[in-house]
């Protein structure tokens, strides 16, 4: 099981994560959603991610992006675009135009929301099953993922705690996506990140 740490906005935390002995496979940056406290403006983002990513993949988190923002970020150091509120046709256009890998983010409340993955599985490299709360870390019934084809590369978010027994997720998802529970007073906490990455590493070694 791999990990994604989302909502990074400062250089010290980013360098700590990249240089960790067990770095996550993905690091996410909130690119066009100012309503989030983890949003980072274009100029700051450009400087922040202009470095050697080493073993990680950088993810631009985008909510229904305009052509203007897509053009603006097209040369930045991103490997994936994580798209919220984007239909299959627009997803395909973005993928082909910008030659980028796609994480389709679906917000889940019930079984019907889960079923939407079928429209994207042939387009997106990864399907993220998230809660309805965006950055608010609201939970949903993770057991609903049992209805998803094992062929789908699954990412799971939604009120997962950094010190949870994470092995309980290893049969339902390929990637854990975590953000809010790694924070103290609204800022990323390196001591919590350390515990989380070590927990993920233990699960990988056991499997």
trRosetta pair geometry for C-beta under 8 A, 3 or more apart (Angstrom, degrees):
i j d omega theta_ij theta_ji phi_ij phi_ji
1 166 7.3 -165 96 146 149 110
1 169 6.8 105 -141 100 157 95
1 170 4.8 -110 -40 -117 134 82
1 173 6.9 67 -134 96 111 78
1 174 6.5 -172 -125 -172 64 31
1 175 6.9 165 -171 -92 71 28
1 176 6.4 47 161 -15 117 97
1 200 6.6 -119 97 -150 95 85
1 203 5.5 -23 42 119 114 134
1 204 6.7 -128 47 -73 62 75
1 207 7.4 107 -5 5 80 154
2 24 6.9 101 172 -166 81 70
2 25 4.0 -5 -173 0 131 135
2 26 7.3 84 140 0 118 93
2 174 6.6 10 27 147 93 75
2 175 4.6 -24 75 -107 91 84
2 176 7.6 -166 96 24 43 67
2 200 7.5 46 -159 -175 25 128
3 24 3.9 -92 92 -126 96 102
3 25 6.4 137 54 17 50 80
3 26 7.3 -147 110 42 46 80
3 175 6.6 164 -93 -161 16 74
3 176 5.2 -21 -114 64 73 90
3 177 7.8 151 -167 -85 55 35
3 178 7.0 -30 -162 17 101 108
3 196 7.2 135 -151 148 154 103
3 197 7.0 -145 58 -109 161 65
3 200 4.6 -51 -40 -114 130 162
4 24 5.8 140 -101 162 23 135
4 25 6.9 -52 -73 68 70 80
4 26 3.6 -20 -109 79 94 115
4 27 7.1 -174 -158 -78 69 23
4 28 5.9 51 169 -24 111 109
4 59 6.9 5 -151 9 126 150
4 155 6.5 14 6 -151 136 127
4 175 5.8 46 -15 166 102 117
4 176 7.1 -164 29 94 70 46
4 177 4.3 -10 66 -110 114 76
4 178 7.2 151 82 21 62 61
5 8 6.6 61 119 -49 101 109
5 17 6.0 -125 54 -134 151 146
5 24 5.1 163 -8 10 93 157
5 26 7.5 172 26 96 53 66
5 27 5.6 -11 66 -117 87 71
5 28 7.1 -159 98 23 41 81
5 178 6.2 -29 -110 71 59 83
5 179 7.1 124 -170 -92 54 59
5 182 6.6 14 -144 -8 104 170
5 193 6.7 35 -122 -131 149 105
5 196 7.6 117 -90 105 109 144
6 27 7.6 162 -90 -168 38 43
6 28 3.5 -9 -120 58 80 127
6 30 7.6 79 170 -51 94 86
6 38 7.4 71 136 143 80 160
6 59 7.6 -52 -108 76 89 125
6 61 6.6 68 -154 -53 115 145
6 157 7.6 1 7 -113 145 140
6 177 6.0 34 -23 -177 124 94
6 178 7.0 170 19 80 89 31
6 179 4.1 -52 72 -77 94 114
7 28 6.5 16 -22 91 45 97
7 29 7.7 120 -107 -119 16 32
7 30 5.8 21 -110 -23 66 111
7 36 7.3 -124 -118 160 107 130
7 38 3.3 -49 -150 -159 102 154
7 135 7.1 104 -89 -133 134 114
7 179 4.3 84 8 -151 127 119
7 180 7.8 60 22 -59 161 53
7 188 7.3 167 103 -65 95 109
8 13 5.7 -158 -143 104 98 117
8 14 5.2 109 165 -81 137 88
8 17 7.1 -93 -98 12 146 151
8 27 5.7 -12 6 -180 141 108
8 28 7.1 134 10 73 88 48
8 29 6.1 -57 60 -89 81 77
8 38 7.9 37 3 -168 16 110
8 48 7.8 169 122 164 97 136
8 188 6.7 12 -112 -44 66 158
9 13 8.0 33 50 50 46 131
9 29 7.4 122 -83 -138 64 85
9 30 7.7 -32 -69 36 109 96
9 38 6.0 -167 -31 -164 123 64
9 39 7.8 48 -93 91 137 22
9 40 4.4 -177 -125 -76 99 117
9 44 7.3 26 -167 134 88 130
9 48 7.2 -76 -159 -111 40 164
10 13 5.1 78 72 15 91 104
10 14 6.8 -166 93 -9 43 94
10 48 7.6 -116 -134 -124 12 122
10 188 7.3 -157 36 38 106 118
11 14 5.6 -60 -143 39 31 113
11 15 6.1 27 162 -18 68 107
11 48 6.0 -140 -77 -130 76 78
12 15 6.2 -59 -149 37 25 106
12 16 6.5 27 153 -21 61 108
12 190 8.0 -72 134 -64 100 129
13 16 5.6 -55 -150 34 32 114
13 17 6.4 29 155 -18 66 106
13 188 4.6 67 -130 89 154 139
13 190 6.5 -146 -115 -77 78 89
13 193 7.3 149 -156 -35 95 161
14 17 6.0 -58 -151 35 30 108
14 18 6.3 25 156 -16 66 109
14 27 7.0 97 -134 176 84 154
14 48 6.4 135 -20 180 164 97
14 49 7.8 -126 -157 -91 154 60
14 51 7.7 120 128 49 125 141
15 18 5.8 -55 -141 39 32 109
15 19 5.9 9 166 -1 67 117
15 51 7.7 -56 -89 135 86 165
16 19 6.5 -75 -144 50 20 96
16 20 6.5 45 153 -55 62 94
16 190 5.5 -55 154 -127 169 116
16 193 6.9 93 115 94 123 147
17 20 5.7 -32 -153 -8 31 118
17 23 6.0 93 159 -137 66 92
17 24 6.7 -27 -176 18 111 98
17 27 6.1 118 118 -97 145 130
17 56 7.3 49 129 -67 101 157
17 193 6.4 -86 -87 178 92 141
17 197 7.7 178 -135 -69 74 142
18 23 5.9 25 -143 -121 26 143
18 27 7.6 -47 -70 -32 82 153
18 51 7.6 -134 -14 111 176 122
18 52 7.7 130 170 97 143 70
18 53 6.4 -129 -127 -158 122 41
18 54 5.3 127 -180 26 95 120
18 55 8.0 152 -159 40 67 70
18 56 5.8 -100 -114 7 76 132
19 23 7.5 100 27 -72 10 119
19 54 7.3 124 -82 -7 51 160
20 23 4.8 137 60 -77 94 67
20 193 7.8 -129 -73 139 149 107
20 194 7.6 -168 -126 -110 126 64
20 197 5.5 -15 154 150 154 167
21 201 7.7 27 103 -101 94 157
22 197 5.0 153 87 162 100 100
22 198 6.7 125 46 -90 141 42
22 200 6.7 170 143 81 126 97
22 201 3.8 -55 -137 -77 164 127
22 204 7.9 179 -152 32 123 139
23 54 6.8 106 16 94 166 122
23 55 5.4 140 63 68 128 108
23 56 5.4 -93 145 -60 130 103
23 197 7.2 -27 -113 -142 23 134
24 27 6.4 125 74 -65 115 73
24 56 6.4 50 81 -118 67 109
24 197 6.6 -106 -51 -108 80 98
24 200 7.2 41 -100 77 79 169
25 55 7.7 -72 -117 138 51 90
25 56 6.6 149 180 -131 21 61
25 57 6.2 7 154 17 70 103
25 175 6.9 -92 54 -121 128 115
26 56 6.7 139 -104 -167 14 88
26 57 5.0 -30 -103 68 69 96
26 58 7.9 141 -156 -101 63 13
26 59 5.3 29 -171 -23 108 126
26 80 7.1 -26 -130 33 118 141
26 175 7.0 38 14 -165 129 139
26 177 7.7 -32 82 -106 130 88
27 53 7.9 -156 31 -147 122 103
27 56 5.2 29 -7 168 106 140
27 57 7.4 170 23 80 67 46
27 58 5.8 -29 69 -110 92 59
27 59 6.7 178 84 20 38 87
28 59 4.3 -35 -101 76 74 113
28 60 7.9 163 -152 -85 69 6
28 61 5.0 56 -179 -42 112 115
28 82 6.4 -13 -128 8 120 148
28 177 7.5 37 -13 -153 142 107
28 179 7.6 -61 65 -83 122 116
29 40 5.9 -57 -172 37 99 129
29 45 6.0 119 162 -135 140 109
29 48 7.5 151 -120 95 140 134
29 49 6.7 -76 -39 -59 160 131
29 58 6.9 2 -2 -172 115 95
29 59 6.9 162 18 82 69 58
29 60 6.1 -31 67 -111 95 51
29 61 6.4 -171 79 13 38 90
30 33 5.4 -81 -177 51 105 101
30 36 4.9 -102 -171 81 161 145
30 38 4.7 109 2 105 138 90
30 39 4.6 -90 111 -97 120 49
30 40 6.3 121 65 8 76 77
30 61 5.0 -38 -103 70 51 121
30 135 7.6 2 -94 -80 146 132
31 39 7.9 -87 32 -145 5 75
31 40 7.4 -29 -99 60 41 83
31 45 6.6 75 -119 -123 76 164
31 60 4.6 20 -37 -166 149 92
31 61 5.9 161 5 61 88 55
31 62 5.5 -29 62 -79 119 76
31 65 7.8 -2 96 -97 118 122
31 69 7.0 126 136 174 107 124
31 73 6.3 11 -166 -84 139 159
32 39 8.0 -81 90 -139 3 108
32 62 5.4 35 29 -132 117 74
32 63 6.3 -145 87 39 93 75
32 65 5.6 109 41 -108 161 87
32 66 7.8 -169 -167 19 152 82
32 69 4.8 29 -95 -156 139 163
33 36 4.8 48 110 1 105 112
33 39 5.6 -143 82 -92 61 111
33 61 7.1 -55 10 117 125 99
33 62 7.8 167 -33 -142 99 29
33 63 4.7 76 -82 8 115 126
33 134 7.5 -154 175 -171 152 138
33 135 7.9 161 119 -30 135 123
34 39 4.9 159 -115 145 36 174
35 39 7.3 108 46 -38 34 136
35 134 7.9 40 96 109 118 157
36 39 4.6 128 70 -40 87 88
36 134 7.0 -120 -82 144 107 120
36 135 4.5 118 -125 -26 105 156
37 135 7.1 -178 29 134 77 150
37 186 5.9 -70 144 -161 151 111
38 135 6.2 -174 18 -135 114 142
38 179 6.8 -51 -61 -176 166 129
40 44 5.1 -118 -179 93 95 116
40 45 4.7 125 115 -70 112 91
40 48 6.7 -34 170 10 153 154
41 44 5.1 80 61 18 78 105
41 45 6.7 -147 95 -11 33 96
42 45 5.6 -60 -143 38 26 114
42 46 6.2 32 159 -26 65 105
42 72 6.2 -57 -127 155 141 131
42 73 7.4 -127 -128 -76 98 88
43 46 5.8 -50 -149 29 28 115
43 47 6.9 21 155 -10 60 105
44 47 6.1 -61 -155 40 32 106
44 48 6.0 33 152 -25 68 113
45 48 5.6 -57 -141 35 29 114
45 49 6.2 -1 173 2 67 111
45 73 7.9 -31 115 -114 140 108
45 76 7.1 -5 132 -140 106 151
46 49 7.2 -74 -144 43 16 89
46 50 6.5 24 159 -35 57 114
46 76 6.3 -110 -110 -109 68 110
47 50 6.0 -61 -149 20 27 115
49 53 8.0 12 -166 -78 84 101
49 58 5.7 92 -151 -143 129 155
49 76 6.3 58 82 178 132 105
49 77 4.6 -164 138 57 105 114
49 78 7.5 20 152 -62 157 69
50 77 6.2 161 -95 -17 44 135
51 77 7.7 178 38 83 46 174
53 56 4.9 -116 173 67 95 83
53 57 7.1 69 160 -96 145 20
53 58 5.8 -112 -109 -32 138 101
53 77 6.8 176 -45 158 118 121
53 79 7.9 180 129 -28 175 120
57 79 4.1 -88 -159 60 94 148
57 80 5.9 54 150 -6 122 108
58 77 5.6 57 41 117 157 83
58 78 5.0 -107 102 -116 102 52
58 79 5.6 120 49 7 63 87
58 80 7.5 -176 95 33 43 75
59 78 6.8 82 -124 -152 15 97
59 79 7.0 -47 -73 61 57 83
59 80 4.5 -20 -111 74 82 106
59 81 7.4 145 -162 -108 68 14
59 82 5.1 42 173 -23 116 113
59 103 6.5 1 -144 13 128 138
60 73 6.0 112 -127 155 158 151
60 76 7.2 98 -72 83 130 130
60 78 4.6 -19 -24 -122 107 151
60 80 7.3 -169 27 95 67 55
60 81 5.1 -25 67 -114 100 67
60 82 6.8 -173 86 22 45 76
61 82 4.7 -21 -108 67 63 117
61 84 7.6 30 -178 -11 82 108
61 105 8.0 44 -145 -34 89 150
62 65 4.1 -20 178 -49 127 119
62 69 7.1 160 -134 115 116 133
62 70 7.9 54 -141 -80 159 81
62 81 5.8 -14 14 -170 127 99
62 82 6.6 150 23 74 70 57
62 83 5.6 -19 74 -105 99 61
62 84 7.0 -169 97 25 49 77
62 86 7.8 32 104 -35 103 135
63 84 4.5 -24 -113 68 70 115
63 85 5.8 42 -168 29 73 118
63 134 7.7 0 -89 -123 135 128
64 84 6.8 -62 -26 95 67 73
64 85 4.1 -42 -53 98 101 117
64 86 6.0 171 -101 -67 53 76
65 69 4.9 -115 -160 75 100 121
65 70 5.3 110 134 -54 128 92
65 81 7.8 -73 1 -169 149 129
65 83 7.3 -88 4 -122 105 91
65 86 7.4 -8 22 -76 78 129
65 94 7.6 92 63 -112 121 140
66 69 5.2 95 56 9 80 93
66 70 7.0 -144 96 -2 43 90
67 70 5.6 -60 -146 42 35 113
67 71 6.1 36 156 -21 69 107
68 71 6.1 -58 -150 36 25 108
68 72 6.4 27 152 -23 61 110
69 72 5.3 -54 -147 34 35 118
69 73 6.3 12 163 -4 69 110
70 73 6.6 -67 -142 45 25 94
70 74 6.4 51 156 -62 62 95
70 94 6.6 -118 -128 -130 143 100
70 97 7.9 46 153 98 136 129
70 98 6.5 -114 -178 -63 105 140
71 74 5.9 -30 -148 -14 29 120
73 76 4.8 -45 -167 12 73 125
73 78 6.8 31 157 -2 110 140
74 98 5.5 -130 -128 -131 97 106
78 81 6.8 61 147 -68 139 68
78 100 6.7 11 110 -137 105 129
79 100 7.4 146 162 -154 27 85
79 101 6.1 -3 150 34 75 115
80 100 6.6 135 -130 167 25 97
80 101 4.6 -49 -102 84 79 95
80 102 6.8 152 -158 -97 83 12
80 103 5.3 50 167 -14 129 101
80 125 7.2 -106 -118 53 113 132
80 126 7.5 0 -145 28 146 122
81 94 6.5 -95 76 147 156 129
81 98 7.2 58 -25 87 139 144
81 100 5.2 66 -9 122 102 138
81 101 7.6 166 21 83 65 47
81 102 5.9 -22 65 -112 85 65
81 103 7.2 -159 95 32 39 75
82 102 7.9 132 -97 -168 33 52
82 103 4.1 -20 -107 73 78 115
82 105 5.6 58 172 -38 92 116
82 128 6.5 27 -151 -4 110 149
83 86 4.1 -47 165 30 124 137
83 91 6.0 179 74 -109 160 95
83 94 7.0 132 -79 67 145 161
83 102 6.4 -21 4 -157 117 99
83 103 7.1 160 15 81 67 59
83 104 5.9 -28 63 -115 97 54
83 105 6.3 -171 81 18 40 89
84 105 4.6 -37 -82 74 75 124
84 107 7.3 48 -144 -36 106 105
84 134 7.4 43 -139 -110 167 96
86 90 5.1 -118 -170 91 91 118
86 91 5.2 120 127 -68 112 84
86 94 7.2 -14 -179 -3 150 145
86 104 7.5 -123 70 -130 99 85
87 90 5.3 85 58 18 77 101
87 91 6.8 -133 100 -12 36 95
87 119 7.9 -56 -166 140 70 138
88 91 5.5 -58 -146 34 29 117
88 92 6.4 29 159 -21 66 104
88 119 4.7 -114 -57 155 132 101
88 120 5.8 -146 -101 -84 91 68
88 123 6.1 161 -153 -6 83 153
89 92 5.9 -54 -154 32 30 110
89 93 6.6 29 150 -18 64 105
90 93 5.5 -52 -149 36 37 114
90 94 6.3 38 153 -20 68 104
91 94 5.9 -56 -150 36 29 110
91 95 6.3 29 153 -20 65 109
91 102 6.0 92 -174 -159 102 156
91 104 6.3 1 -127 -93 150 110
91 120 6.5 -2 82 -126 170 101
91 123 5.3 89 113 137 120 146
91 124 6.7 -45 170 -64 139 98
92 95 5.7 -55 -147 36 30 113
92 96 6.3 20 159 -12 65 109
92 123 5.2 -93 -80 -130 83 129
93 96 6.2 -62 -146 41 26 103
93 97 5.9 19 161 -16 65 116
94 97 6.1 -61 -138 41 24 106
94 98 5.9 -17 177 17 64 116
94 100 7.3 -49 144 54 86 112
94 102 7.2 107 92 -95 109 121
95 98 7.1 -78 -136 52 13 83
95 99 7.9 64 169 -97 50 16
95 100 6.4 -119 -131 64 52 68
95 101 7.7 28 -134 -129 98 19
95 102 5.1 -58 -87 -37 112 126
95 123 6.5 -175 -4 -180 157 93
95 124 8.0 -141 -76 -92 141 55
96 99 7.6 14 -172 -69 25 53
101 125 4.6 -8 -170 -3 105 146
101 126 7.8 55 154 5 108 95
102 123 6.5 -24 67 135 149 87
102 124 4.4 -97 102 -123 107 77
102 125 5.9 140 57 11 59 83
102 126 7.5 -163 106 40 52 70
103 124 6.5 90 -128 -171 17 117
103 125 6.9 -49 -73 65 58 89
103 126 4.4 -18 -113 75 82 108
103 127 7.5 162 -163 -98 63 14
103 128 5.3 48 167 -24 106 113
103 155 6.5 -3 -152 19 120 150
104 117 7.6 146 92 -128 127 67
104 120 4.3 -57 24 177 173 157
104 123 7.3 74 -46 86 133 105
104 124 4.1 -94 -12 -76 107 164
104 126 7.4 -178 26 92 64 55
104 127 5.4 -21 66 -116 97 67
104 128 6.8 -168 90 25 43 78
105 128 4.3 -22 -107 71 69 119
105 130 5.4 4 -168 4 100 130
106 113 6.2 150 160 166 110 89
106 114 7.5 120 121 -113 144 31
106 116 5.3 161 -129 78 135 121
106 117 6.2 -92 -17 -70 155 77
106 120 7.9 -162 -53 20 113 146
106 127 6.6 4 1 -176 113 97
106 128 6.8 168 23 84 65 61
106 129 5.8 -19 68 -110 99 56
106 130 6.8 158 78 28 44 78
107 113 6.8 -75 97 -165 50 136
107 130 5.4 -43 -102 84 61 91
107 131 6.5 3 -153 121 83 24
107 132 4.7 96 164 -103 117 50
107 134 7.5 -36 -100 -62 133 60
108 113 4.4 161 -126 109 58 133
108 114 6.0 48 -127 -67 118 71
108 129 5.3 19 -26 -171 140 89
108 130 6.7 150 9 70 89 35
108 131 6.6 -64 56 -108 77 34
108 132 7.1 -120 64 -48 33 75
108 140 4.8 169 100 105 99 168
108 144 6.6 176 179 80 137 149
108 158 7.3 -61 53 -65 106 157
109 113 5.5 109 33 -17 65 147
109 132 5.4 24 -65 -46 100 128
109 140 6.3 -123 -110 -122 31 127
110 113 5.7 110 56 5 56 99
110 114 7.7 -104 115 -5 39 92
110 144 7.6 177 -176 -111 27 148
111 114 5.4 -50 -156 29 41 117
111 115 6.7 46 150 -28 68 101
111 144 5.9 -154 -94 -141 62 113
111 147 6.5 65 -144 6 95 168
112 115 5.7 -49 -155 24 36 116
112 116 7.8 53 148 -34 59 89
113 116 6.1 -37 -172 2 41 116
114 117 6.6 -29 171 -6 54 109
114 129 6.9 15 -115 -124 78 126
114 144 4.9 -149 -63 154 144 115
114 145 7.2 -157 -133 -89 126 42
114 147 5.6 81 128 72 146 124
114 148 6.5 -117 -180 -63 108 96
115 118 6.2 -23 175 2 64 113
115 147 7.6 -49 -74 128 72 131
116 119 5.9 -41 -175 21 62 112
116 120 7.3 34 141 -1 76 108
117 120 5.9 -79 -160 49 45 100
117 121 5.9 59 150 -56 83 97
117 127 4.8 47 -135 -157 110 160
117 129 7.7 -38 -69 -75 124 98
117 148 6.0 20 53 -126 161 109
117 152 6.3 25 160 -132 136 159
118 121 6.0 -31 -134 -2 32 116
120 123 5.3 -77 -159 49 59 106
120 124 4.7 11 161 4 104 120
120 127 6.1 128 93 -98 122 106
121 124 7.0 -60 -112 48 22 87
121 127 6.8 -35 -92 -46 72 131
121 149 7.2 39 -128 48 158 130
121 151 7.6 71 -177 99 131 103
121 152 5.5 -80 -124 -101 114 103
124 127 5.9 105 95 -71 135 69
125 153 6.3 -27 153 58 61 143
126 153 4.7 -75 -106 105 67 109
126 154 7.4 137 -162 -114 78 8
126 155 5.2 46 168 -19 119 116
126 174 7.9 -126 -131 71 102 125
126 175 6.9 -8 -150 25 135 143
127 148 7.6 -156 82 -154 140 141
127 152 5.5 -21 22 178 125 121
127 153 7.0 135 16 76 71 61
127 154 6.0 -29 69 -111 89 58
127 155 6.9 -173 90 27 39 81
128 155 4.2 -32 -102 79 73 114
128 156 7.6 -178 -155 -73 62 18
128 157 6.2 13 -177 4 106 110
128 177 6.2 17 -140 -11 115 157
129 140 7.9 -113 154 69 98 131
129 144 7.7 -170 -175 88 146 107
129 145 6.0 -166 39 -88 166 105
129 148 7.7 -120 -53 -49 140 152
129 154 6.7 -7 -1 -162 110 99
129 155 7.1 169 19 83 65 57
129 156 5.5 -13 62 -111 97 65
129 157 7.2 176 87 32 50 66
129 158 7.5 -55 122 -9 74 129
129 173 7.8 -128 38 -102 114 119
130 134 7.7 45 142 -108 134 32
130 157 4.4 -2 -110 68 83 110
130 158 5.6 157 -161 -55 46 96
130 177 7.4 -52 -91 79 97 138
131 134 8.0 -97 85 -8 80 21
131 136 7.7 -99 96 71 126 83
131 137 7.3 72 39 -173 144 18
131 138 4.2 -173 150 81 146 81
131 139 6.0 -105 -91 -124 137 6
131 140 5.0 171 -109 -20 80 102
131 157 7.0 -105 0 111 79 82
131 158 3.6 126 -37 -124 98 105
131 159 6.5 56 -39 -8 149 94
132 138 6.2 -41 57 79 72 139
132 140 7.3 103 -9 -65 83 123
133 136 3.5 -93 164 58 121 107
133 137 6.6 -59 92 40 136 24
133 138 3.3 119 -14 6 137 115
133 158 7.8 119 36 -128 100 80
135 179 6.9 -78 -143 104 80 146
135 180 6.9 132 175 -63 70 110
136 180 7.6 31 174 -70 17 155
137 158 7.2 137 -156 -157 45 33
137 159 4.9 107 169 -84 78 64
137 179 7.3 -143 -76 72 101 90
137 180 3.8 -88 -54 45 135 153
137 181 6.8 135 -137 -40 145 81
138 158 6.5 -37 89 -153 53 85
138 159 6.1 -52 147 -41 13 117
139 142 7.9 -61 -171 -37 95 92
139 158 5.2 105 -129 151 42 95
139 159 3.5 -67 -68 45 85 143
140 144 7.1 -39 135 17 106 133
140 158 5.3 -43 17 174 86 156
141 144 5.1 93 97 -25 94 101
142 145 5.9 -22 177 2 63 114
142 156 6.4 53 -137 -161 109 136
142 158 7.3 177 -77 75 92 122
142 169 7.1 -67 171 -113 150 90
142 172 6.1 96 155 120 101 160
142 173 8.0 -68 -168 -30 112 119
143 146 5.7 -15 178 -4 64 116
143 172 7.4 -102 -113 -110 37 147
144 147 6.0 -38 179 16 59 112
145 148 5.2 -39 -166 13 61 120
145 154 6.3 98 -159 -168 124 154
145 156 6.6 -43 -70 -93 155 120
145 172 4.5 94 86 -180 130 105
145 173 6.3 -32 171 -65 165 85
146 172 6.5 -61 -65 -120 69 100
148 152 5.4 -77 163 49 109 139
148 154 6.1 104 109 -86 150 132
149 152 5.0 103 73 -12 86 99
153 174 5.4 -64 -161 43 65 157
153 175 7.6 37 165 -5 86 113
154 172 7.5 -89 106 144 150 60
154 173 4.7 -115 110 -134 111 69
154 174 5.1 127 55 11 68 90
154 175 7.0 -171 103 30 50 79
155 173 6.6 73 -138 -169 16 117
155 174 6.9 -54 -71 66 53 85
155 175 4.1 -27 -109 75 80 113
155 176 7.7 179 -159 -79 68 6
155 177 5.2 55 168 -32 107 118
156 160 7.1 94 120 -48 97 142
156 169 6.3 -149 66 -162 149 125
156 172 6.9 52 -59 111 153 102
156 173 3.9 -86 -12 -91 121 160
156 175 7.1 163 18 85 67 58
156 176 6.0 -31 66 -114 91 53
156 177 6.4 -178 82 20 36 88
157 160 6.8 -109 -146 7 42 114
157 176 7.8 115 -84 -175 56 52
157 177 3.8 -49 -71 81 102 110
157 178 7.1 -174 -124 -72 84 37
157 179 7.5 22 -148 2 123 101
159 180 7.9 -26 -100 62 48 127
159 181 7.7 95 -157 -47 40 119
160 164 6.0 -87 -173 8 74 150
160 166 7.8 64 -179 -113 118 89
160 169 7.3 15 -127 -65 133 153
160 176 6.0 -139 132 -164 164 108
160 177 7.7 115 33 71 135 50
160 178 5.4 -94 82 -96 108 98
160 181 6.7 -118 95 13 51 144
161 164 4.3 123 64 -43 87 95
161 181 4.6 -164 -129 -152 49 156
162 178 6.4 123 -85 169 73 149
162 181 4.7 -172 -21 123 84 107
162 182 5.3 112 -72 -83 133 69
162 192 4.7 81 84 178 170 97
162 193 7.5 -83 -141 -81 140 29
162 195 5.8 87 142 86 109 107
162 196 4.0 -75 -155 -70 93 109
162 199 7.6 152 168 19 61 142
163 192 7.7 -89 -39 -144 94 83
163 195 5.7 -16 -87 140 87 138
163 196 7.5 -88 -60 -75 49 69
163 199 7.3 176 -125 -57 41 150
164 168 7.4 -89 155 36 109 113
164 169 7.9 60 115 -19 133 117
164 199 7.9 112 67 166 60 160
165 168 5.4 70 102 -14 96 106
166 169 5.7 -48 -173 28 63 111
166 170 7.3 81 135 -46 74 89
166 176 6.3 -51 -154 -57 118 163
166 199 5.1 108 10 145 130 119
166 200 6.4 -52 107 -83 163 60
166 203 5.8 -89 96 -46 107 144
167 170 5.2 -27 -157 -6 53 122
167 203 5.2 -177 -89 -112 79 109
167 206 7.2 -18 -109 67 127 151
169 172 5.7 -80 -160 50 55 100
169 173 5.4 -25 169 36 98 108
169 176 5.9 81 108 -84 155 110
170 173 7.6 -83 -122 57 18 66
170 203 5.8 -165 -78 -174 132 127
170 207 6.7 -163 -174 -64 144 139
173 176 6.5 110 100 -71 134 61
176 200 6.9 -141 42 -101 127 114
178 181 6.0 -60 -169 49 107 102
178 182 6.0 102 133 -28 105 111
178 196 6.4 -145 84 -154 157 148
179 182 6.4 -86 -172 29 21 106
179 183 7.5 10 150 -24 61 111
180 183 5.8 -62 -162 21 42 117
181 192 7.2 -155 135 174 68 137
182 188 5.6 1 124 -138 103 78
182 189 6.2 -163 164 43 59 79
182 192 4.8 170 -144 110 57 120
182 193 5.4 59 -157 -73 121 74
182 196 6.3 -49 -95 -15 106 152
183 186 5.9 -5 167 -149 132 9
183 187 5.9 148 -151 70 93 21
183 188 5.7 -58 -96 -87 75 36
183 189 6.0 130 -143 -9 22 93
183 192 7.5 -89 -16 57 16 153
184 187 6.5 -32 66 63 63 75
184 189 4.1 68 -2 -67 105 133
184 192 7.1 159 -35 -16 98 132
188 192 7.9 -137 -173 61 61 111
188 193 6.6 34 176 -49 103 123
189 192 4.3 62 85 12 107 110
189 193 6.8 177 89 -13 54 85
190 193 5.3 -51 -144 36 38 116
190 194 6.3 47 154 -27 67 101
191 194 5.7 -47 -151 28 31 116
191 195 6.9 31 151 -16 61 102
192 195 5.8 -51 -152 35 36 110
192 196 6.3 36 152 -19 67 107
193 196 5.7 -58 -148 38 31 112
193 197 6.2 25 158 -15 68 108
194 197 6.2 -59 -145 38 25 104
194 198 6.3 22 157 -15 62 111
195 198 5.9 -62 -149 40 27 109
195 199 6.3 31 153 -23 65 107
196 199 5.7 -56 -151 33 29 113
196 200 6.5 27 154 -17 65 104
197 200 5.7 -50 -147 36 34 112
197 201 6.3 39 152 -23 64 106
198 201 5.5 -52 -147 35 33 116
198 202 6.5 39 153 -24 64 101
199 202 5.8 -51 -153 29 31 112
199 203 6.8 30 151 -17 63 103
200 203 5.8 -56 -156 34 34 111
200 204 6.5 35 149 -20 67 104
201 204 5.7 -53 -151 34 34 113
201 205 6.4 32 153 -18 66 106
202 205 5.8 -58 -150 37 31 110
202 206 6.3 31 153 -21 66 107
203 206 5.7 -55 -147 35 31 111
203 207 6.4 18 157 -10 65 109
204 207 6.1 -67 -150 42 27 102
